[in-house]
């Protein structure tokens, strides 16, 4: 969970509270401000979710790369062949 998701959720909740308070008091200005803040919070939360999904996909792609081949040391291979020949 990233910063955008946390801040977005906080704005969403604050907007709901402000909108509801405006409904209870009959203050249409507070209702509009609360609804706007609520929408802003939902958009920011969605942006944070998209960032999380992108990061998770990148992490999965990075983890699923095939292992890189280990370079073969030619000298060691020749030494092994010589040891096998000398045992015969």
HTML snippet that shows the backbone in 3Dmol.js (N, CA, C, O; Angstrom):
<script src="https://3Dmol.org/build/3Dmol-min.js"></script>
<div id="view" style="width:600px;height:400px;position:relative"></div>
<script>
const pdb = `
ATOM      1  N   UNK A   1       0.857  -1.171   0.000  1.00  0.00           N
ATOM      2  CA  UNK A   1       0.000   0.000   0.000  1.00  0.00           C
ATOM      3  C   UNK A   1       0.899   1.229   0.000  1.00  0.00           C
ATOM      4  O   UNK A   1       1.820   1.341   0.809  1.00  0.00           O
ATOM      5  N   UNK A   2       0.623   2.133  -0.905  1.00  0.00           N
ATOM      6  CA  UNK A   2       1.480   3.311  -1.007  1.00  0.00           C
ATOM      7  C   UNK A   2       0.796   4.561  -0.454  1.00  0.00           C
ATOM      8  O   UNK A   2      -0.354   4.533  -0.016  1.00  0.00           O
ATOM      9  N   UNK A   3       1.547   5.648  -0.493  1.00  0.00           N
ATOM     10  CA  UNK A   3       1.098   6.925   0.086  1.00  0.00           C
ATOM     11  C   UNK A   3      -0.189   7.429  -0.571  1.00  0.00           C
ATOM     12  O   UNK A   3      -1.068   7.947   0.118  1.00  0.00           O
ATOM     13  N   UNK A   4      -0.310   7.285  -1.896  1.00  0.00           N
ATOM     14  CA  UNK A   4      -1.507   7.762  -2.591  1.00  0.00           C
ATOM     15  C   UNK A   4      -2.770   7.049  -2.118  1.00  0.00           C
ATOM     16  O   UNK A   4      -3.822   7.671  -1.970  1.00  0.00           O
ATOM     17  N   UNK A   5      -2.664   5.764  -1.884  1.00  0.00           N
ATOM     18  CA  UNK A   5      -3.850   5.020  -1.435  1.00  0.00           C
ATOM     19  C   UNK A   5      -4.290   5.472  -0.051  1.00  0.00           C
ATOM     20  O   UNK A   5      -5.483   5.614   0.216  1.00  0.00           O
ATOM     21  N   UNK A   6      -3.326   5.695   0.821  1.00  0.00           N
ATOM     22  CA  UNK A   6      -3.647   6.117   2.193  1.00  0.00           C
ATOM     23  C   UNK A   6      -4.265   7.517   2.193  1.00  0.00           C
ATOM     24  O   UNK A   6      -5.307   7.750   2.805  1.00  0.00           O
ATOM     25  N   UNK A   7      -3.600   8.448   1.489  1.00  0.00           N
ATOM     26  CA  UNK A   7      -4.127   9.822   1.437  1.00  0.00           C
ATOM     27  C   UNK A   7      -5.473   9.865   0.727  1.00  0.00           C
ATOM     28  O   UNK A   7      -6.362  10.614   1.131  1.00  0.00           O
ATOM     29  N   UNK A   8      -5.630   9.077  -0.316  1.00  0.00           N
ATOM     30  CA  UNK A   8      -6.899   9.041  -1.048  1.00  0.00           C
ATOM     31  C   UNK A   8      -8.039   8.553  -0.170  1.00  0.00           C
ATOM     32  O   UNK A   8      -9.134   9.114  -0.185  1.00  0.00           O
ATOM     33  N   UNK A   9      -7.772   7.512   0.587  1.00  0.00           N
ATOM     34  CA  UNK A   9      -8.813   6.977   1.476  1.00  0.00           C
ATOM     35  C   UNK A   9      -9.170   8.003   2.550  1.00  0.00           C
ATOM     36  O   UNK A   9     -10.339   8.156   2.905  1.00  0.00           O
ATOM     37  N   UNK A  10      -8.155   8.704   3.065  1.00  0.00           N
ATOM     38  CA  UNK A  10      -8.409   9.726   4.085  1.00  0.00           C
ATOM     39  C   UNK A  10      -9.274  10.855   3.524  1.00  0.00           C
ATOM     40  O   UNK A  10     -10.198  11.319   4.193  1.00  0.00           O
ATOM     41  N   UNK A  11      -8.976  11.301   2.287  1.00  0.00           N
ATOM     42  CA  UNK A  11      -9.780  12.360   1.662  1.00  0.00           C
ATOM     43  C   UNK A  11     -11.206  11.873   1.398  1.00  0.00           C
ATOM     44  O   UNK A  11     -12.168  12.622   1.569  1.00  0.00           O
ATOM     45  N   UNK A  12     -11.328  10.631   0.986  1.00  0.00           N
ATOM     46  CA  UNK A  12     -12.654  10.060   0.723  1.00  0.00           C
ATOM     47  C   UNK A  12     -13.503  10.087   2.004  1.00  0.00           C
ATOM     48  O   UNK A  12     -14.661  10.505   1.990  1.00  0.00           O
ATOM     49  N   UNK A  13     -12.912   9.642   3.082  1.00  0.00           N
ATOM     50  CA  UNK A  13     -13.641   9.617   4.365  1.00  0.00           C
ATOM     51  C   UNK A  13     -13.968  11.027   4.835  1.00  0.00           C
ATOM     52  O   UNK A  13     -15.086  11.297   5.274  1.00  0.00           O
ATOM     53  N   UNK A  14     -12.985  11.932   4.743  1.00  0.00           N
ATOM     54  CA  UNK A  14     -13.224  13.316   5.161  1.00  0.00           C
ATOM     55  C   UNK A  14     -14.325  13.951   4.310  1.00  0.00           C
ATOM     56  O   UNK A  14     -15.156  14.701   4.823  1.00  0.00           O
ATOM     57  N   UNK A  15     -14.327  13.652   3.019  1.00  0.00           N
ATOM     58  CA  UNK A  15     -15.368  14.181   2.133  1.00  0.00           C
ATOM     59  C   UNK A  15     -16.742  13.635   2.482  1.00  0.00           C
ATOM     60  O   UNK A  15     -17.737  14.359   2.448  1.00  0.00           O
ATOM     61  N   UNK A  16     -16.788  12.355   2.817  1.00  0.00           N
ATOM     62  CA  UNK A  16     -18.084  11.764   3.219  1.00  0.00           C
ATOM     63  C   UNK A  16     -18.628  12.451   4.469  1.00  0.00           C
ATOM     64  O   UNK A  16     -19.815  12.764   4.560  1.00  0.00           O
ATOM     65  N   UNK A  17     -17.727  12.677   5.433  1.00  0.00           N
ATOM     66  CA  UNK A  17     -18.147  13.325   6.683  1.00  0.00           C
ATOM     67  C   UNK A  17     -18.644  14.742   6.406  1.00  0.00           C
ATOM     68  O   UNK A  17     -19.686  15.157   6.914  1.00  0.00           O
ATOM     69  N   UNK A  18     -17.878  15.484   5.587  1.00  0.00           N
ATOM     70  CA  UNK A  18     -18.267  16.867   5.278  1.00  0.00           C
ATOM     71  C   UNK A  18     -19.593  16.902   4.510  1.00  0.00           C
ATOM     72  O   UNK A  18     -20.452  17.739   4.789  1.00  0.00           O
ATOM     73  N   UNK A  19     -19.755  16.006   3.557  1.00  0.00           N
ATOM     74  CA  UNK A  19     -21.003  15.959   2.775  1.00  0.00           C
ATOM     75  C   UNK A  19     -22.191  15.608   3.670  1.00  0.00           C
ATOM     76  O   UNK A  19     -23.258  16.213   3.571  1.00  0.00           O
ATOM     77  N   UNK A  20     -21.986  14.624   4.545  1.00  0.00           N
ATOM     78  CA  UNK A  20     -23.067  14.210   5.443  1.00  0.00           C
ATOM     79  C   UNK A  20     -23.430  15.327   6.415  1.00  0.00           C
ATOM     80  O   UNK A  20     -24.609  15.554   6.688  1.00  0.00           O
ATOM     81  N   UNK A  21     -22.422  16.027   6.939  1.00  0.00           N
ATOM     82  CA  UNK A  21     -22.688  17.145   7.846  1.00  0.00           C
ATOM     83  C   UNK A  21     -23.470  18.238   7.119  1.00  0.00           C
ATOM     84  O   UNK A  21     -24.362  18.864   7.693  1.00  0.00           O
ATOM     85  N   UNK A  22     -23.122  18.460   5.850  1.00  0.00           N
ATOM     86  CA  UNK A  22     -23.860  19.443   5.056  1.00  0.00           C
ATOM     87  C   UNK A  22     -25.306  19.031   4.852  1.00  0.00           C
ATOM     88  O   UNK A  22     -26.200  19.878   4.857  1.00  0.00           O
ATOM     89  N   UNK A  23     -25.546  17.735   4.673  1.00  0.00           N
ATOM     90  CA  UNK A  23     -26.926  17.261   4.521  1.00  0.00           C
ATOM     91  C   UNK A  23     -27.708  17.453   5.815  1.00  0.00           C
ATOM     92  O   UNK A  23     -28.870  17.858   5.780  1.00  0.00           O
ATOM     93  N   UNK A  24     -27.082  17.165   6.959  1.00  0.00           N
ATOM     94  CA  UNK A  24     -27.771  17.292   8.230  1.00  0.00           C
ATOM     95  C   UNK A  24     -28.099  18.744   8.562  1.00  0.00           C
ATOM     96  O   UNK A  24     -29.142  19.035   9.148  1.00  0.00           O
ATOM     97  N   UNK A  25     -27.199  19.652   8.184  1.00  0.00           N
ATOM     98  CA  UNK A  25     -27.414  21.054   8.515  1.00  0.00           C
ATOM     99  C   UNK A  25     -28.117  21.818   7.399  1.00  0.00           C
ATOM    100  O   UNK A  25     -28.514  22.968   7.588  1.00  0.00           O
ATOM    101  N   UNK A  26     -28.274  21.183   6.230  1.00  0.00           N
ATOM    102  CA  UNK A  26     -28.914  21.847   5.104  1.00  0.00           C
ATOM    103  C   UNK A  26     -27.967  22.798   4.375  1.00  0.00           C
ATOM    104  O   UNK A  26     -28.422  23.650   3.611  1.00  0.00           O
ATOM    105  N   UNK A  27     -26.672  22.669   4.597  1.00  0.00           N
ATOM    106  CA  UNK A  27     -25.665  23.531   3.975  1.00  0.00           C
ATOM    107  C   UNK A  27     -25.231  22.903   2.645  1.00  0.00           C
ATOM    108  O   UNK A  27     -24.423  21.975   2.620  1.00  0.00           O
ATOM    109  N   UNK A  28     -25.782  23.424   1.542  1.00  0.00           N
ATOM    110  CA  UNK A  28     -25.464  22.845   0.225  1.00  0.00           C
ATOM    111  C   UNK A  28     -24.009  23.086  -0.161  1.00  0.00           C
ATOM    112  O   UNK A  28     -23.416  22.273  -0.870  1.00  0.00           O
ATOM    113  N   UNK A  29     -23.431  24.186   0.294  1.00  0.00           N
ATOM    114  CA  UNK A  29     -22.027  24.460   0.002  1.00  0.00           C
ATOM    115  C   UNK A  29     -21.136  23.365   0.610  1.00  0.00           C
ATOM    116  O   UNK A  29     -20.220  22.882  -0.055  1.00  0.00           O
ATOM    117  N   UNK A  30     -21.387  22.980   1.833  1.00  0.00           N
ATOM    118  CA  UNK A  30     -20.622  21.924   2.499  1.00  0.00           C
ATOM    119  C   UNK A  30     -20.855  20.586   1.802  1.00  0.00           C
ATOM    120  O   UNK A  30     -19.937  19.773   1.693  1.00  0.00           O
ATOM    121  N   UNK A  31     -22.075  20.357   1.334  1.00  0.00           N
ATOM    122  CA  UNK A  31     -22.378  19.111   0.620  1.00  0.00           C
ATOM    123  C   UNK A  31     -21.541  19.016  -0.663  1.00  0.00           C
ATOM    124  O   UNK A  31     -20.973  17.969  -0.973  1.00  0.00           O
ATOM    125  N   UNK A  32     -21.481  20.125  -1.395  1.00  0.00           N
ATOM    126  CA  UNK A  32     -20.731  20.150  -2.657  1.00  0.00           C
ATOM    127  C   UNK A  32     -19.232  19.988  -2.391  1.00  0.00           C
ATOM    128  O   UNK A  32     -18.558  19.217  -3.075  1.00  0.00           O
ATOM    129  N   UNK A  33     -18.713  20.714  -1.402  1.00  0.00           N
ATOM    130  CA  UNK A  33     -17.290  20.603  -1.069  1.00  0.00           C
ATOM    131  C   UNK A  33     -16.958  19.177  -0.612  1.00  0.00           C
ATOM    132  O   UNK A  33     -15.923  18.625  -0.985  1.00  0.00           O
ATOM    133  N   UNK A  34     -17.819  18.606   0.176  1.00  0.00           N
ATOM    134  CA  UNK A  34     -17.600  17.241   0.658  1.00  0.00           C
ATOM    135  C   UNK A  34     -17.620  16.225  -0.476  1.00  0.00           C
ATOM    136  O   UNK A  34     -16.795  15.312  -0.520  1.00  0.00           O
ATOM    137  N   UNK A  35     -18.574  16.391  -1.394  1.00  0.00           N
ATOM    138  CA  UNK A  35     -18.651  15.473  -2.534  1.00  0.00           C
ATOM    139  C   UNK A  35     -17.412  15.616  -3.416  1.00  0.00           C
ATOM    140  O   UNK A  35     -16.897  14.619  -3.922  1.00  0.00           O
ATOM    141  N   UNK A  36     -16.933  16.832  -3.602  1.00  0.00           N
ATOM    142  CA  UNK A  36     -15.729  17.057  -4.413  1.00  0.00           C
ATOM    143  C   UNK A  36     -14.510  16.421  -3.760  1.00  0.00           C
ATOM    144  O   UNK A  36     -13.692  15.795  -4.433  1.00  0.00           O
ATOM    145  N   UNK A  37     -14.395  16.586  -2.449  1.00  0.00           N
ATOM    146  CA  UNK A  37     -13.272  15.993  -1.723  1.00  0.00           C
ATOM    147  C   UNK A  37     -13.353  14.466  -1.775  1.00  0.00           C
ATOM    148  O   UNK A  37     -12.336  13.779  -1.873  1.00  0.00           O
ATOM    149  N   UNK A  38     -14.560  13.960  -1.707  1.00  0.00           N
ATOM    150  CA  UNK A  38     -14.774  12.514  -1.769  1.00  0.00           C
ATOM    151  C   UNK A  38     -14.322  11.972  -3.134  1.00  0.00           C
ATOM    152  O   UNK A  38     -13.655  10.940  -3.203  1.00  0.00           O
ATOM    153  N   UNK A  39     -14.682  12.660  -4.198  1.00  0.00           N
ATOM    154  CA  UNK A  39     -14.277  12.237  -5.550  1.00  0.00           C
ATOM    155  C   UNK A  39     -12.763  12.322  -5.691  1.00  0.00           C
ATOM    156  O   UNK A  39     -12.130  11.417  -6.235  1.00  0.00           O
ATOM    157  N   UNK A  40     -12.189  13.410  -5.199  1.00  0.00           N
ATOM    158  CA  UNK A  40     -10.732  13.564  -5.259  1.00  0.00           C
ATOM    159  C   UNK A  40     -10.037  12.402  -4.539  1.00  0.00           C
ATOM    160  O   UNK A  40      -9.035  11.874  -5.021  1.00  0.00           O
ATOM    161  N   UNK A  41     -10.571  12.018  -3.403  1.00  0.00           N
ATOM    162  CA  UNK A  41     -10.006  10.894  -2.651  1.00  0.00           C
ATOM    163  C   UNK A  41     -10.126   9.579  -3.400  1.00  0.00           C
ATOM    164  O   UNK A  41      -9.196   8.773  -3.395  1.00  0.00           O
ATOM    165  N   UNK A  42     -11.261   9.359  -4.042  1.00  0.00           N
ATOM    166  CA  UNK A  42     -11.449   8.123  -4.808  1.00  0.00           C
ATOM    167  C   UNK A  42     -10.478   8.050  -5.993  1.00  0.00           C
ATOM    168  O   UNK A  42      -9.930   6.989  -6.292  1.00  0.00           O
ATOM    169  N   UNK A  43     -10.273   9.189  -6.659  1.00  0.00           N
ATOM    170  CA  UNK A  43      -9.339   9.221  -7.797  1.00  0.00           C
ATOM    171  C   UNK A  43      -7.913   8.960  -7.313  1.00  0.00           C
ATOM    172  O   UNK A  43      -7.182   8.184  -7.929  1.00  0.00           O
ATOM    173  N   UNK A  44      -7.517   9.599  -6.222  1.00  0.00           N
ATOM    174  CA  UNK A  44      -6.172   9.405  -5.694  1.00  0.00           C
ATOM    175  C   UNK A  44      -5.968   7.956  -5.237  1.00  0.00           C
ATOM    176  O   UNK A  44      -4.895   7.386  -5.436  1.00  0.00           O
ATOM    177  N   UNK A  45      -6.982   7.374  -4.635  1.00  0.00           N
ATOM    178  CA  UNK A  45      -6.905   5.982  -4.204  1.00  0.00           C
ATOM    179  C   UNK A  45      -6.757   5.063  -5.420  1.00  0.00           C
ATOM    180  O   UNK A  45      -5.964   4.122  -5.392  1.00  0.00           O
ATOM    181  N   UNK A  46      -7.514   5.333  -6.480  1.00  0.00           N
ATOM    182  CA  UNK A  46      -7.412   4.525  -7.695  1.00  0.00           C
ATOM    183  C   UNK A  46      -6.026   4.656  -8.324  1.00  0.00           C
ATOM    184  O   UNK A  46      -5.476   3.676  -8.827  1.00  0.00           O
ATOM    185  N   UNK A  47      -5.466   5.854  -8.297  1.00  0.00           N
ATOM    186  CA  UNK A  47      -4.113   6.063  -8.810  1.00  0.00           C
ATOM    187  C   UNK A  47      -3.108   5.235  -8.007  1.00  0.00           C
ATOM    188  O   UNK A  47      -2.208   4.612  -8.572  1.00  0.00           O
ATOM    189  N   UNK A  48      -3.271   5.237  -6.711  1.00  0.00           N
ATOM    190  CA  UNK A  48      -2.392   4.440  -5.849  1.00  0.00           C
ATOM    191  C   UNK A  48      -2.526   2.952  -6.128  1.00  0.00           C
ATOM    192  O   UNK A  48      -1.531   2.227  -6.114  1.00  0.00           O
ATOM    193  N   UNK A  49      -3.745   2.488  -6.381  1.00  0.00           N
ATOM    194  CA  UNK A  49      -3.950   1.082  -6.708  1.00  0.00           C
ATOM    195  C   UNK A  49      -3.269   0.731  -8.029  1.00  0.00           C
ATOM    196  O   UNK A  49      -2.681  -0.342  -8.162  1.00  0.00           O
ATOM    197  N   UNK A  50      -3.350   1.634  -8.998  1.00  0.00           N
ATOM    198  CA  UNK A  50      -2.700   1.394 -10.288  1.00  0.00           C
ATOM    199  C   UNK A  50      -1.183   1.337 -10.120  1.00  0.00           C
ATOM    200  O   UNK A  50      -0.521   0.497 -10.730  1.00  0.00           O
ATOM    201  N   UNK A  51      -0.635   2.222  -9.301  1.00  0.00           N
ATOM    202  CA  UNK A  51       0.810   2.201  -9.044  1.00  0.00           C
ATOM    203  C   UNK A  51       1.215   0.886  -8.382  1.00  0.00           C
ATOM    204  O   UNK A  51       2.227   0.287  -8.745  1.00  0.00           O
ATOM    205  N   UNK A  52       0.416   0.437  -7.404  1.00  0.00           N
ATOM    206  CA  UNK A  52       0.716  -0.824  -6.730  1.00  0.00           C
ATOM    207  C   UNK A  52       0.675  -1.991  -7.711  1.00  0.00           C
ATOM    208  O   UNK A  52       1.544  -2.862  -7.679  1.00  0.00           O
ATOM    209  N   UNK A  53      -0.331  -2.010  -8.579  1.00  0.00           N
ATOM    210  CA  UNK A  53      -0.460  -3.092  -9.550  1.00  0.00           C
ATOM    211  C   UNK A  53       0.714  -3.093 -10.526  1.00  0.00           C
ATOM    212  O   UNK A  53       1.227  -4.153 -10.883  1.00  0.00           O
ATOM    213  N   UNK A  54       1.138  -1.909 -10.955  1.00  0.00           N
ATOM    214  CA  UNK A  54       2.270  -1.804 -11.867  1.00  0.00           C
ATOM    215  C   UNK A  54       3.544  -2.295 -11.201  1.00  0.00           C
ATOM    216  O   UNK A  54       4.326  -3.027 -11.807  1.00  0.00           O
ATOM    217  N   UNK A  55       3.751  -1.893  -9.956  1.00  0.00           N
ATOM    218  CA  UNK A  55       4.948  -2.321  -9.231  1.00  0.00           C
ATOM    219  C   UNK A  55       4.935  -3.826  -9.023  1.00  0.00           C
ATOM    220  O   UNK A  55       5.962  -4.486  -9.178  1.00  0.00           O
ATOM    221  N   UNK A  56       3.775  -4.369  -8.673  1.00  0.00           N
ATOM    222  CA  UNK A  56       3.671  -5.807  -8.447  1.00  0.00           C
ATOM    223  C   UNK A  56       3.954  -6.580  -9.734  1.00  0.00           C
ATOM    224  O   UNK A  56       4.636  -7.604  -9.705  1.00  0.00           O
ATOM    225  N   UNK A  57       3.434  -6.098 -10.857  1.00  0.00           N
ATOM    226  CA  UNK A  57       3.678  -6.759 -12.142  1.00  0.00           C
ATOM    227  C   UNK A  57       5.157  -6.693 -12.519  1.00  0.00           C
ATOM    228  O   UNK A  57       5.714  -7.664 -13.030  1.00  0.00           O
ATOM    229  N   UNK A  58       5.785  -5.558 -12.268  1.00  0.00           N
ATOM    230  CA  UNK A  58       7.215  -5.420 -12.569  1.00  0.00           C
ATOM    231  C   UNK A  58       8.042  -6.355 -11.690  1.00  0.00           C
ATOM    232  O   UNK A  58       9.007  -6.963 -12.154  1.00  0.00           O
ATOM    233  N   UNK A  59       7.660  -6.466 -10.423  1.00  0.00           N
ATOM    234  CA  UNK A  59       8.372  -7.370  -9.515  1.00  0.00           C
ATOM    235  C   UNK A  59       8.225  -8.816  -9.968  1.00  0.00           C
ATOM    236  O   UNK A  59       9.187  -9.584  -9.933  1.00  0.00           O
ATOM    237  N   UNK A  60       7.011  -9.190 -10.394  1.00  0.00           N
ATOM    238  CA  UNK A  60       6.786 -10.559 -10.885  1.00  0.00           C
ATOM    239  C   UNK A  60       7.601 -10.827 -12.143  1.00  0.00           C
ATOM    240  O   UNK A  60       8.188 -11.899 -12.290  1.00  0.00           O
ATOM    241  N   UNK A  61       7.637  -9.859 -13.045  1.00  0.00           N
ATOM    242  CA  UNK A  61       8.389 -10.027 -14.291  1.00  0.00           C
ATOM    243  C   UNK A  61       9.881 -10.149 -13.992  1.00  0.00           C
ATOM    244  O   UNK A  61      10.580 -10.943 -14.621  1.00  0.00           O
ATOM    245  N   UNK A  62      10.358  -9.375 -13.051  1.00  0.00           N
ATOM    246  CA  UNK A  62      11.772  -9.424 -12.693  1.00  0.00           C
ATOM    247  C   UNK A  62      12.110 -10.769 -12.055  1.00  0.00           C
ATOM    248  O   UNK A  62      13.175 -11.332 -12.310  1.00  0.00           O
ATOM    249  N   UNK A  63      11.209 -11.277 -11.232  1.00  0.00           N
ATOM    250  CA  UNK A  63      11.450 -12.544 -10.538  1.00  0.00           C
ATOM    251  C   UNK A  63      11.350 -13.740 -11.479  1.00  0.00           C
ATOM    252  O   UNK A  63      11.947 -14.782 -11.207  1.00  0.00           O
ATOM    253  N   UNK A  64      10.619 -13.615 -12.563  1.00  0.00           N
ATOM    254  CA  UNK A  64      10.412 -14.769 -13.438  1.00  0.00           C
ATOM    255  C   UNK A  64      11.421 -14.858 -14.576  1.00  0.00           C
ATOM    256  O   UNK A  64      11.269 -15.698 -15.463  1.00  0.00           O
ATOM    257  N   UNK A  65      12.447 -14.008 -14.572  1.00  0.00           N
ATOM    258  CA  UNK A  65      13.472 -14.085 -15.608  1.00  0.00           C
ATOM    259  C   UNK A  65      14.224 -15.405 -15.462  1.00  0.00           C
ATOM    260  O   UNK A  65      14.500 -15.842 -14.345  1.00  0.00           O
ATOM    261  N   UNK A  66      14.556 -16.044 -16.586  1.00  0.00           N
ATOM    262  CA  UNK A  66      15.296 -17.302 -16.490  1.00  0.00           C
ATOM    263  C   UNK A  66      16.709 -17.047 -15.963  1.00  0.00           C
ATOM    264  O   UNK A  66      17.269 -15.969 -16.163  1.00  0.00           O
ATOM    265  N   UNK A  67      17.270 -18.034 -15.299  1.00  0.00           N
ATOM    266  CA  UNK A  67      18.614 -17.843 -14.773  1.00  0.00           C
ATOM    267  C   UNK A  67      19.617 -17.651 -15.906  1.00  0.00           C
ATOM    268  O   UNK A  67      19.491 -18.253 -16.973  1.00  0.00           O
ATOM    269  N   UNK A  68      20.590 -16.822 -15.664  1.00  0.00           N
ATOM    270  CA  UNK A  68      21.609 -16.547 -16.661  1.00  0.00           C
ATOM    271  C   UNK A  68      22.628 -17.686 -16.658  1.00  0.00           C
ATOM    272  O   UNK A  68      22.965 -18.212 -15.598  1.00  0.00           O
ATOM    273  N   UNK A  69      23.119 -18.068 -17.835  1.00  0.00           N
ATOM    274  CA  UNK A  69      24.101 -19.157 -17.884  1.00  0.00           C
ATOM    275  C   UNK A  69      25.405 -18.746 -17.205  1.00  0.00           C
ATOM    276  O   UNK A  69      25.833 -17.594 -17.275  1.00  0.00           O
ATOM    277  N   UNK A  70      26.007 -19.707 -16.558  1.00  0.00           N
ATOM    278  CA  UNK A  70      27.268 -19.459 -15.874  1.00  0.00           C
ATOM    279  C   UNK A  70      28.384 -19.634 -16.894  1.00  0.00           C
ATOM    280  O   UNK A  70      28.424 -20.645 -17.597  1.00  0.00           O
ATOM    281  N   UNK A  71      29.286 -18.671 -16.986  1.00  0.00           N
ATOM    282  CA  UNK A  71      30.367 -18.827 -17.959  1.00  0.00           C
ATOM    283  C   UNK A  71      31.240 -20.026 -17.601  1.00  0.00           C
ATOM    284  O   UNK A  71      31.567 -20.254 -16.437  1.00  0.00           O
ATOM    285  N   UNK A  72      31.601 -20.774 -18.615  1.00  0.00           N
ATOM    286  CA  UNK A  72      32.420 -21.965 -18.412  1.00  0.00           C
ATOM    287  C   UNK A  72      33.884 -21.569 -18.474  1.00  0.00           C
ATOM    288  O   UNK A  72      34.320 -20.875 -19.392  1.00  0.00           O
ATOM    289  N   UNK A  73      34.617 -22.013 -17.498  1.00  0.00           N
ATOM    290  CA  UNK A  73      36.048 -21.751 -17.447  1.00  0.00           C
ATOM    291  C   UNK A  73      36.747 -22.809 -18.298  1.00  0.00           C
ATOM    292  O   UNK A  73      36.779 -23.981 -17.921  1.00  0.00           O
ATOM    293  N   UNK A  74      37.296 -22.418 -19.420  1.00  0.00           N
ATOM    294  CA  UNK A  74      37.909 -23.353 -20.364  1.00  0.00           C
ATOM    295  C   UNK A  74      39.095 -24.052 -19.736  1.00  0.00           C
ATOM    296  O   UNK A  74      39.305 -25.242 -19.974  1.00  0.00           O
ATOM    297  N   UNK A  75      39.873 -23.342 -18.942  1.00  0.00           N
ATOM    298  CA  UNK A  75      41.048 -23.946 -18.315  1.00  0.00           C
ATOM    299  C   UNK A  75      40.648 -25.083 -17.388  1.00  0.00           C
ATOM    300  O   UNK A  75      41.292 -26.132 -17.376  1.00  0.00           O
ATOM    301  N   UNK A  76      39.600 -24.883 -16.620  1.00  0.00           N
ATOM    302  CA  UNK A  76      39.149 -25.919 -15.695  1.00  0.00           C
ATOM    303  C   UNK A  76      38.656 -27.135 -16.451  1.00  0.00           C
ATOM    304  O   UNK A  76      38.885 -28.268 -16.026  1.00  0.00           O
ATOM    305  N   UNK A  77      37.982 -26.910 -17.569  1.00  0.00           N
ATOM    306  CA  UNK A  77      37.475 -28.018 -18.367  1.00  0.00           C
ATOM    307  C   UNK A  77      38.642 -28.827 -18.945  1.00  0.00           C
ATOM    308  O   UNK A  77      38.593 -30.057 -18.961  1.00  0.00           O
ATOM    309  N   UNK A  78      39.684 -28.148 -19.418  1.00  0.00           N
ATOM    310  CA  UNK A  78      40.848 -28.848 -19.951  1.00  0.00           C
ATOM    311  C   UNK A  78      41.559 -29.621 -18.846  1.00  0.00           C
ATOM    312  O   UNK A  78      42.034 -30.732 -19.080  1.00  0.00           O
ATOM    313  N   UNK A  79      41.638 -29.050 -17.649  1.00  0.00           N
ATOM    314  CA  UNK A  79      42.274 -29.731 -16.528  1.00  0.00           C
ATOM    315  C   UNK A  79      41.502 -30.992 -16.168  1.00  0.00           C
ATOM    316  O   UNK A  79      42.103 -32.020 -15.853  1.00  0.00           O
ATOM    317  N   UNK A  80      40.209 -30.921 -16.212  1.00  0.00           N
ATOM    318  CA  UNK A  80      39.386 -32.086 -15.906  1.00  0.00           C
ATOM    319  C   UNK A  80      39.603 -33.179 -16.941  1.00  0.00           C
ATOM    320  O   UNK A  80      39.667 -34.359 -16.594  1.00  0.00           O
ATOM    321  N   UNK A  81      39.716 -32.793 -18.218  1.00  0.00           N
ATOM    322  CA  UNK A  81      39.977 -33.774 -19.273  1.00  0.00           C
ATOM    323  C   UNK A  81      41.336 -34.440 -19.065  1.00  0.00           C
ATOM    324  O   UNK A  81      41.473 -35.650 -19.244  1.00  0.00           O
ATOM    325  N   UNK A  82      42.334 -33.649 -18.688  1.00  0.00           N
ATOM    326  CA  UNK A  82      43.664 -34.206 -18.450  1.00  0.00           C
ATOM    327  C   UNK A  82      43.648 -35.184 -17.289  1.00  0.00           C
ATOM    328  O   UNK A  82      44.298 -36.228 -17.348  1.00  0.00           O
ATOM    329  N   UNK A  83      42.914 -34.857 -16.235  1.00  0.00           N
ATOM    330  CA  UNK A  83      42.826 -35.761 -15.072  1.00  0.00           C
ATOM    331  C   UNK A  83      42.166 -37.078 -15.476  1.00  0.00           C
ATOM    332  O   UNK A  83      42.597 -38.148 -15.046  1.00  0.00           O
ATOM    333  N   UNK A  84      41.120 -37.000 -16.304  1.00  0.00           N
ATOM    334  CA  UNK A  84      40.445 -38.219 -16.754  1.00  0.00           C
ATOM    335  C   UNK A  84      41.400 -39.065 -17.599  1.00  0.00           C
ATOM    336  O   UNK A  84      41.433 -40.288 -17.463  1.00  0.00           O
ATOM    337  N   UNK A  85      42.159 -38.428 -18.453  1.00  0.00           N
ATOM    338  CA  UNK A  85      43.097 -39.158 -19.314  1.00  0.00           C
ATOM    339  C   UNK A  85      44.201 -39.822 -18.494  1.00  0.00           C
ATOM    340  O   UNK A  85      44.624 -40.939 -18.792  1.00  0.00           O
ATOM    341  N   UNK A  86      44.656 -39.131 -17.474  1.00  0.00           N
ATOM    342  CA  UNK A  86      45.758 -39.682 -16.676  1.00  0.00           C
ATOM    343  C   UNK A  86      45.312 -40.864 -15.832  1.00  0.00           C
ATOM    344  O   UNK A  86      46.143 -41.694 -15.464  1.00  0.00           O
ATOM    345  N   UNK A  87      44.053 -40.966 -15.521  1.00  0.00           N
ATOM    346  CA  UNK A  87      43.514 -42.074 -14.715  1.00  0.00           C
ATOM    347  C   UNK A  87      43.442 -43.359 -15.545  1.00  0.00           C
ATOM    348  O   UNK A  87      43.398 -44.452 -14.979  1.00  0.00           O
ATOM    349  N   UNK A  88      43.430 -43.248 -16.831  1.00  0.00           N
ATOM    350  CA  UNK A  88      43.271 -44.418 -17.705  1.00  0.00           C
ATOM    351  C   UNK A  88      44.489 -45.200 -17.763  1.00  0.00           C
ATOM    352  O   UNK A  88      44.536 -46.220 -18.451  1.00  0.00           O
TER     353      UNK A  88
END
`;
const viewer = $3Dmol.createViewer("view");
viewer.addModel(pdb, "pdb");
viewer.setStyle({}, {cartoon: {color: "spectrum"}});
viewer.zoomTo();
viewer.render();
</script>
